[in-house]
Amino acid sequence: MINLETPKKHRQLIDQAHQVAMNMLRPISRKYDQAEHSYPKELDMLAAMIDGLADSGASEGAGATGVRRDDKADEKGVKNGANLASVQSVAEMCWGDTGLTLAMPRQGLGNSAIASVANDEQLKRFEGTWASMAITEPSMGSDSAALTTTAVKDGDEYVLNGEKIFVTAGDRSDSVVVWATLDKSLGRAAIKSFVVTKGTPGLKVERLEHKLGIRASDTAVITFTDCRVPAENLLGSPDIDVKQGFAGAMATFDNTRPLVAAMAVGCARAALDLTRGLLEEAGVVIDYDRPAQVQSAAAAKFLQLESDWEGGRLLTLQAAWMADNRQPNSLEASMAKAKAGRVGSDVTLSCVELAASVGYSETELLEKWARDSKILDIFEGTQQIQQLIVARRVLGLSSAELK
Ligand SMILES: Cc1cc2nc3c(=O)[nH]c(=O)nc-3n(C[C@H](O)[C@H](O)[C@H](O)COP(=O)(O)OP(=O)(O)OC[C@H]3O[C@@H](n4cnc5c(N)ncnc54)[C@H](O)[C@@H]3O)c2cc1C
C-alpha cells in the first residue's frame, strides 16, 4: 500500500537538495534571470557534487538521471525507490530555481529518456552524458505523432534529416535525444529516439530563444542535415511493431511528466513560503485550526492555494511511486502533470496578487516564479493535452476516437 509520508531513507537526500537550493541556487537566481544565455558556471561544481553522490551510491534518485524502472522491488513487494526520490529532490531544487535546475549538467530530460528506454549496454555507454530531448518541430508541437524528421537506415548507420525547435539545454548538452520516423507511412509505430552526440557532422545549433521565464536554461533550435548516427544509438528496439504503436517512445513521458510536475510543486512551494512570511509581516494571521470563511480574505485565499498545491504534490508522489513499483502509470503521470502544472501557475500568480506591489517588483522573486512556472504547464505535454490523455484513459477511448 502507498504511504505518502516522506520515506526515512530519502530524508537526507531531500534535506541536502533543499540546502543546495537555498545556499547555491537562490543566491544566483536573479543574476541568471537577467543574464539570459550566459552560462551559470557555478553549476559545474554542483553537478560534480551530484555525480560524486551518485558514484558513492549515497544518492539514489538525485536529479533526473535516477529514473529507471527495472530495479528490483524489495522483499515486501513495495518500495520507495529512485523515482520517488527523484521527484522529491527535483521539487526541492526548483524551490531554489527552476531555470537553474533545468540547466544542471547531466540532469537533462534526455537523460531521463535514456534511463527510461535504453537497454543495459546503451545505459552504460551513455553514462555521464548530458542529454537534451528534441521532439518539437516547426510544424508540430502537441501532436508528436505528426513529426517529420526522418531516420533512414544506411548500412550500420541511420541518416537523420529535420529541424527541432525549443530544445531545452540544446546548446549546452553533450548529446541530443532526437525523435524521428523510420517510415512516415507506418505512422506512430515507426517513431524512434536516437542519441546524437554533439560534434556529429550534420548537427547544427542554429540559434537560442529569448523567453518569458526559465531564462537561466538555454532553449535551442537544432537542425540535422544528413547527420549520420551509429545504428546502436537507436534507443530500445529498432523493430516497427504496429500493434505496440507509439508505446515505446511514449514510455519516456511516464517518467518525465512526474518530474515536470515535481518542478511545478517546488516552484509553487517557494512562492507559498515567501508569501506566508510577507502576509505575516503585514499582520495577516493564517490559522489552520479555523475554517477559511471566518478568516481574512488573504488568509482564506492562502489556505485555498495551499490545499490545491497539496493535491498536485500528492498526485506527483503517487505517479512516481507507481513507477518505482513497476505499475503502469501513464494515467497518473498525466493527472499529476495536469494538476501540478495548473496549480504551479495559479499559485505563483496568486502569490504575486496577494503580495501586490511587492509581488510585482523585482525586489522579491515572486514575479520571477510566476514567469518560470508557466512553462511547466506547457512542455512535456500542455495542460489541454494532459486532460485529453486522462479523458481517453478514463473513458477507454483511443486517440483516433477522442482528438
Ligand atoms: C521554454 C520551452 C522549452 C521547451 N523544451 C522542449 C524540449 O526540451 N524538447 C521538446 O521537444 N520540446 C520542448 N518545448 C516545446 C513544447 O513541448 C511545446 O511547446 C508543446 O508541446 C506545445 O506545442 P506547441 O507550442 O506547438 O503548441 P500547439 O501544439 O500548437 O498548441 C497550441 C495550443 O493548442 C492546444 N491544443 C493543441 N492540441 C489540442 C487538442 N487536441 N485539444 C485541445 N487543445 C489542444 C495546446 O494545449 C495549446 O494551448 C519547449 C517549449 C518551450 C516554450
The ligand as a Tripos MOL2 file, in Angstrom:
@<TRIPOS>MOLECULE
LIG
   53    58     1     0     0
SMALL
NO_CHARGES

@<TRIPOS>ATOM
      1 C1         10.8120   27.1070  -22.9290 C.3       1 LIG1
      2 C2         10.4020   25.8940  -23.7010 C.ar      1 LIG1
      3 C3         11.1490   24.7500  -23.5840 C.ar      1 LIG1
      4 C4         10.8010   23.6070  -24.3170 C.ar      1 LIG1
      5 N1         11.6000   22.4950  -24.2470 N.ar      1 LIG1
      6 C5         11.3650   21.4590  -25.0790 C.ar      1 LIG1
      7 C6         12.2800   20.3440  -25.1480 C.ar      1 LIG1
      8 O1         13.2590   20.2630  -24.4090 O.2       1 LIG1
      9 N2         12.0480   19.3990  -26.0790 N.ar      1 LIG1
     10 C7         10.9750   19.4400  -26.9250 C.ar      1 LIG1
     11 O2         10.8350   18.5470  -27.7490 O.2       1 LIG1
     12 N3         10.0680   20.4570  -26.8680 N.ar      1 LIG1
     13 C8         10.2480   21.4510  -25.9650 C.ar      1 LIG1
     14 N4          9.3600   22.5140  -25.9280 N.ar      1 LIG1
     15 C9          8.2030   22.5110  -26.7940 C.3       1 LIG1
     16 C10         6.9130   22.1810  -26.0580 C.3       1 LIG1
     17 O3          6.9210   20.8190  -25.6840 O.3       1 LIG1
     18 C11         5.7410   22.5610  -26.9800 C.3       1 LIG1
     19 O4          5.6820   23.9660  -26.9880 O.3       1 LIG1
     20 C12         4.4220   21.9840  -26.5300 C.3       1 LIG1
     21 O5          4.4170   20.5910  -26.7350 O.3       1 LIG1
     22 C13         3.2340   22.5970  -27.2620 C.3       1 LIG1
     23 O6          3.4290   22.5790  -28.6190 O.3       1 LIG1
     24 P1          3.1940   23.9240  -29.4920 P.3       1 LIG1
     25 O7          3.9850   25.0030  -28.8410 O.co2     1 LIG1
     26 O8          3.4880   23.6040  -30.9120 O.co2     1 LIG1
     27 O9          1.6860   24.2530  -29.2970 O.3       1 LIG1
     28 P2          0.4480   23.6190  -30.0950 P.3       1 LIG1
     29 O10         0.5400   22.1400  -30.1210 O.co2     1 LIG1
     30 O11         0.2990   24.3200  -31.3890 O.co2     1 LIG1
     31 O12        -0.7510   24.0280  -29.1370 O.3       1 LIG1
     32 C14        -1.2680   25.3760  -29.0530 C.3       1 LIG1
     33 C15        -2.4220   25.3530  -28.0630 C.3       1 LIG1
     34 O13        -3.4630   24.4660  -28.5210 O.3       1 LIG1
     35 C16        -3.7340   23.4770  -27.5360 C.3       1 LIG1
     36 N5         -4.0370   22.2010  -28.1950 N.ar      1 LIG1
     37 C17        -3.2940   21.5460  -29.1080 C.ar      1 LIG1
     38 N6         -3.8890   20.3840  -29.4710 N.ar      1 LIG1
     39 C18        -5.0340   20.3140  -28.7660 C.ar      1 LIG1
     40 C19        -6.0900   19.3580  -28.6960 C.ar      1 LIG1
     41 N7         -6.0810   18.2420  -29.4130 N.pl3     1 LIG1
     42 N8         -7.1140   19.6150  -27.8480 N.ar      1 LIG1
     43 C20        -7.1420   20.7460  -27.0840 C.ar      1 LIG1
     44 N9         -6.1820   21.6900  -27.1320 N.ar      1 LIG1
     45 C21        -5.1390   21.4730  -27.9460 C.ar      1 LIG1
     46 C22        -2.4710   23.3800  -26.7080 C.3       1 LIG1
     47 O14        -2.7290   22.8630  -25.4180 O.3       1 LIG1
     48 C23        -2.0210   24.8290  -26.6710 C.3       1 LIG1
     49 O15        -2.7200   25.5270  -25.6720 O.3       1 LIG1
     50 C24         9.6590   23.6320  -25.1560 C.ar      1 LIG1
     51 C25         8.8820   24.7930  -25.2370 C.ar      1 LIG1
     52 C26         9.2390   25.9110  -24.5240 C.ar      1 LIG1
     53 C27         8.3880   27.1510  -24.6750 C.3       1 LIG1
@<TRIPOS>BOND
     1     1     2 1
     2     2     3 ar
     3     2    52 ar
     4     3     4 ar
     5     4     5 ar
     6     4    50 ar
     7     5     6 ar
     8     6     7 ar
     9     6    13 1
    10     7     8 2
    11     7     9 ar
    12     9    10 ar
    13    10    11 2
    14    10    12 ar
    15    12    13 ar
    16    13    14 ar
    17    14    15 1
    18    14    50 ar
    19    15    16 1
    20    16    17 1
    21    16    18 1
    22    18    19 1
    23    18    20 1
    24    20    21 1
    25    20    22 1
    26    22    23 1
    27    23    24 1
    28    24    25 2
    29    24    26 1
    30    24    27 1
    31    27    28 1
    32    28    29 2
    33    28    30 1
    34    28    31 1
    35    31    32 1
    36    32    33 1
    37    33    34 1
    38    33    48 1
    39    34    35 1
    40    35    36 1
    41    35    46 1
    42    36    37 ar
    43    36    45 ar
    44    37    38 ar
    45    38    39 ar
    46    39    40 ar
    47    39    45 ar
    48    40    41 1
    49    40    42 ar
    50    42    43 ar
    51    43    44 ar
    52    44    45 ar
    53    46    47 1
    54    46    48 1
    55    48    49 1
    56    50    51 ar
    57    51    52 ar
    58    52    53 1
@<TRIPOS>SUBSTRUCTURE
     1 LIG1         1 GROUP 0 **** ****
